[in-house]
Amino acid sequence: MTGKIQELINETGKFIIDGSMSSALEAMGCDLNDSLWTAKVLLQEPELIKKVHKYYFRAGADCGITCTYQATVDGFMKRGLSRKAAENTIRGAVRLFLEAREEWWNEEEHPGRVYPLCLGSIGPFGAYLADGSEYRGNYDISRDELKDFHEIQIKLVHEGGADVILCETVPSLDEALVQSEICEEKGLEYWISFSCQDGHRTCEGQEISDCAEVLRNRPHLQMIGVNCTQPQYVESLIKKMVEKGDKPVAAYPNNGSVYDPVTKTWKTPEAWMGFYSYALSYYRAGAAAVGGCCTTLAPEIQSARKARDYFVTEENK
């Protein structure tokens, strides 16, 4: 396999994905209780987005995810933007990443590091609905409607300058196949990452091994994986994707916290084994890349990097 992801693997052996955009923005004081979620900050304080990207570069990320997960044309137009302004905002979100990458690379010391890869985030249709359905699937819309939605998003993120299209938090195989079809038709390098309900099924209920098998032999698909999933399920999911798929596998789960709607706080479960231990288990299971999703921050990314370094050392003994 050739492509930007394989080049990154060749340079690093195993690479590090960044952490949560939302958690980092909230730590900076942003209120994300909004249907646009992190995309709200693109309209109000875009410089904070650049700060988050640099924050994760400093933590050790070899690639980063653009703030376009919930940035949709229809969502921005509902907020009062014209179509042109909405499209430019999405392209601009990718450019914020590119600017942050260039500034970090030129302004700071980074011995032994690689030039970070820009992953253009494409959220599932459920993210636009902002009703939690990205964790259920079953949107009750036609395949053509779904394809029209994703075609616009993928086009704009690509035009913004993303190195690789990242279709993430995908709850179903059907939606992944629509996204794959678009990227293959356009000849774009892409990566598909599923959200899962347990150690073997997507959120909509398909076996992850079946997803990996169906997605084999797609020339522009660079990577498959799992994200926004409880960390205790991920080792099993990786093994199933490695066994049945033909692409490198990535994992960037949540940090294990559980949201308490009564206190409106995140609570660490009693069985929490620590992000370093989880990350090391993912590499041992066959993951080529590890990072973090919701409620992860720089400490989790630093832990993933330490686990990667230990694994590489251990492997080379």
C-alpha positions in Angstrom: 0.0 0.0 0.0 1.2 3.5 -0.8 -0.1 6.9 0.4 0.3 9.5 3.1 -0.7 7.2 5.9 1.7 4.5 4.9 4.5 7.1 4.5 3.7 8.2 8.1 3.9 4.6 9.3 7.2 4.1 7.5 8.6 7.2 9.3 7.3 6.5 12.8 6.8 2.7 13.0 3.6 3.5 14.9 2.0 6.9 15.0 0.1 9.1 17.4 -3.3 10.7 16.7 -4.3 13.9 18.6 -6.9 14.2 21.3 -10.4 15.7 21.8 -11.1 19.1 20.3 -14.1 19.6 22.4 -12.4 18.8 25.8 -9.5 21.2 25.0 -11.9 24.0 24.0 -13.9 23.5 27.1 -10.7 23.6 29.2 -10.1 27.0 27.5 -13.5 28.2 28.8 -15.7 27.6 25.7 -19.4 26.7 26.2 -20.1 24.0 23.6 -23.7 23.4 24.6 -24.9 24.2 21.1 -26.1 22.3 18.0 -22.9 23.3 16.2 -20.8 22.0 19.1 -17.1 22.7 18.4 -18.0 24.3 15.0 -19.5 27.2 17.0 -16.0 28.2 17.9 -15.1 28.6 14.2 -17.6 31.4 14.0 -16.7 33.1 17.4 -13.1 32.5 18.2 -11.2 30.7 15.4 -7.8 31.4 16.9 -8.7 29.0 19.8 -8.9 26.2 17.2 -5.3 26.9 16.2 -4.2 26.9 19.8 -5.8 23.4 20.3 -3.9 22.0 17.3 -0.6 23.4 18.6 -1.4 22.0 22.1 -1.7 18.5 20.7 1.4 18.9 18.5 3.4 19.7 21.6 1.9 16.7 23.4 3.3 14.4 20.7 0.7 14.0 18.0 2.0 13.0 14.6 -1.3 13.9 13.0 -4.3 16.0 13.9 -8.0 16.2 13.1 -9.6 19.4 11.7 -12.5 21.1 13.5 -15.0 20.1 10.9 -16.7 17.2 12.6 -20.0 19.1 13.2 -19.3 21.9 10.7 -21.9 21.4 8.0 -23.3 23.7 5.3 -26.9 23.2 6.4 -25.9 23.7 10.1 -24.2 27.0 9.4 -27.1 28.2 7.1 -29.6 27.5 9.9 -27.4 29.8 12.0 -27.9 32.6 9.4 -24.8 32.2 7.2 -25.1 32.3 3.4 -24.2 29.1 1.5 -21.0 30.7 0.3 -20.1 31.8 3.8 -20.9 28.3 5.2 -18.7 26.6 2.6 -15.8 29.1 3.2 -16.0 28.4 7.0 -15.6 24.7 6.4 -12.6 25.2 4.1 -11.3 27.8 6.5 -11.4 25.3 9.4 -8.9 23.1 7.5 -6.7 26.1 6.8 -6.6 26.9 10.5 -5.0 23.5 11.0 -2.5 24.1 8.2 -1.6 27.5 9.6 -1.2 26.0 13.1 1.0 23.2 11.8 3.2 25.6 9.8 3.6 28.0 12.8 4.4 25.2 15.2 6.9 23.6 12.8 8.7 26.9 12.2 8.6 28.5 15.6 9.3 25.6 18.0 12.0 23.0 18.5 10.8 19.5 17.7 13.8 17.1 17.5 12.9 13.7 16.1 9.4 14.6 15.1 7.6 14.3 11.8 5.7 17.0 10.0 2.1 16.3 11.2 -0.5 15.0 8.8 -3.8 16.9 8.4 -6.8 14.7 8.8 -10.0 16.3 7.4 -12.8 15.3 9.7 -16.1 14.2 8.2 -18.7 13.5 10.9 -21.6 11.1 10.4 -25.0 12.4 9.3 -26.0 12.0 12.9 -23.6 14.6 14.1 -25.4 17.2 11.9 -28.7 16.1 13.5 -27.1 16.9 17.0 -29.4 14.4 18.7 -27.0 11.6 19.5 -27.9 9.5 16.5 -24.3 9.2 15.5 -24.2 6.6 18.3 -27.3 4.8 16.9 -27.3 5.1 13.1 -30.6 4.2 11.5 -31.2 7.7 10.3 -34.3 6.9 8.2 -33.1 8.8 5.1 -32.4 7.5 1.6 -29.0 6.5 0.4 -29.1 9.3 -2.2 -29.8 11.8 0.6 -26.9 10.5 2.6 -24.6 10.5 -0.4 -25.5 14.2 -1.2 -24.8 15.2 2.4 -21.4 13.6 2.5 -20.4 14.6 -1.0 -20.6 18.2 -0.1 -18.7 17.8 3.2 -15.9 15.7 1.6 -15.5 18.2 -1.3 -15.1 21.2 1.0 -12.7 19.6 3.4 -10.6 18.4 0.5 -10.7 21.9 -1.1 -9.5 23.3 2.3 -6.3 21.3 1.9 -6.7 18.1 4.1 -4.0 15.5 3.5 -6.4 12.6 4.2 -10.2 12.5 4.5 -11.1 11.1 7.9 -14.7 9.7 8.0 -15.0 9.3 11.8 -17.5 8.1 14.4 -19.3 6.2 11.7 -22.1 4.2 13.4 -22.9 1.9 10.5 -21.5 -0.1 7.6 -24.0 1.4 5.2 -22.8 5.0 6.0 -19.2 3.9 5.7 -19.9 2.4 2.3 -21.5 5.7 1.1 -18.4 7.7 2.2 -16.1 5.1 0.7 -17.9 5.3 -2.6 -17.5 9.1 -2.7 -13.8 9.0 -1.9 -13.1 6.2 -4.4 -14.9 8.1 -7.1 -13.0 11.3 -6.4 -9.7 9.4 -6.0 -9.1 10.8 -2.5 -7.0 9.1 0.2 -9.3 8.4 3.1 -9.7 6.6 6.5 -12.9 5.2 8.0 -13.3 5.0 11.8 -16.3 3.4 13.4 -18.1 4.1 16.7 -18.9 0.9 18.5 -21.2 -0.3 21.3 -19.1 -3.2 22.5 -16.1 -5.3 21.7 -17.4 -6.6 18.4 -20.3 -4.4 17.0 -20.7 -1.0 15.5 -23.2 1.3 17.2 -25.8 0.3 14.6 -25.1 -3.4 15.3 -22.9 -4.7 12.4 -20.0 -7.0 13.3 -16.8 -4.9 13.0 -15.1 -7.9 11.5 -17.7 -7.9 8.7 -17.0 -4.1 8.2 -13.3 -4.7 7.9 -13.8 -7.5 5.4 -16.3 -5.6 3.2 -13.8 -2.7 3.0 -11.0 -4.8 1.7 -9.4 -4.1 -1.6 -10.3 -0.4 -1.9 -7.4 1.3 -3.5 -7.8 4.7 -1.9 -8.7 3.6 1.6 -5.6 4.2 3.8 -6.8 3.0 7.2 -9.7 1.7 9.2 -10.3 2.0 12.9 -12.5 2.8 15.9 -13.1 6.0 17.8 -15.5 7.6 20.4 -15.8 4.2 22.0 -15.2 3.0 25.6 -11.5 2.0 25.9 -12.2 -1.4 27.4 -13.8 -2.5 24.1 -11.1 -1.4 21.8 -8.5 -4.2 22.1 -11.0 -6.7 20.9 -12.2 -4.5 18.1 -8.6 -4.0 16.9 -7.9 -7.7 16.8 -11.1 -8.3 14.7 -10.2 -5.6 12.2 -6.6 -6.8 11.9 -7.8 -10.4 11.3 -10.4 -9.6 8.6 -9.2 -6.4 7.0 -6.3 -5.5 4.8 -5.5 -1.9 6.0 -3.6 -0.5 9.0 -5.8 -0.2 12.1 -6.2 2.9 14.3 -7.8 3.5 17.7 -8.7 6.7 19.4 -11.2 5.9 22.1 -12.7 8.1 24.8 -10.8 8.1 28.1 -13.2 5.9 30.0 -15.1 8.5 31.8 -18.9 8.2 32.0 -21.2 11.2 31.8 -23.5 11.7 34.8 -26.6 13.7 33.6 -27.6 14.5 37.2 -24.4 16.3 38.2 -23.5 17.1 34.6 -19.9 15.9 35.2 -17.7 13.1 33.8 -16.8 10.4 36.3 -13.9 8.0 36.0 -15.1 4.4 36.3 -13.8 2.2 39.2 -12.3 -0.3 36.6 -10.2 2.5 34.9 -6.8 1.0 34.1 -5.1 4.2 32.8 -4.6 5.4 29.3 -1.0 4.3 29.0 -2.0 0.7 29.8 -4.9 0.8 27.3 -2.7 2.3 24.6 0.0 -0.3 25.1 -2.6 -3.1 24.8 -3.8 -1.5 21.5 -0.4 -1.5 20.0 0.1 -5.1 21.2 -3.2 -6.0 19.6 -2.0 -4.7 16.2 -2.9 -1.0 16.1 -0.7 1.1 13.8 -1.9 4.4 15.5 -3.4 5.4 18.8 -4.9 8.7 20.1 -7.8 10.0 22.0 -11.4 11.1 21.4 -14.0 12.6 23.9 -12.6 13.7 27.3 -9.0 13.1 26.3 -6.4 15.8 26.6 -2.6 16.2 26.3 -1.9 13.8 29.2 -3.6 11.0 27.3 -1.7 11.8 24.1 1.5 11.9 26.0 0.6 8.5 27.5 -0.1 7.1 24.1 3.3 8.3 22.9 5.1 6.7 25.9 3.3 3.5 25.2 4.3 3.6 21.6 7.9 4.2 22.4 7.9 1.4 25.0 6.2 -1.0 22.5 8.7 -0.2 19.7 11.6 -0.7 22.2 10.1 -4.0 23.4 9.5 -5.2 19.9 13.1 -4.5 18.8 14.7 -6.4 21.7 
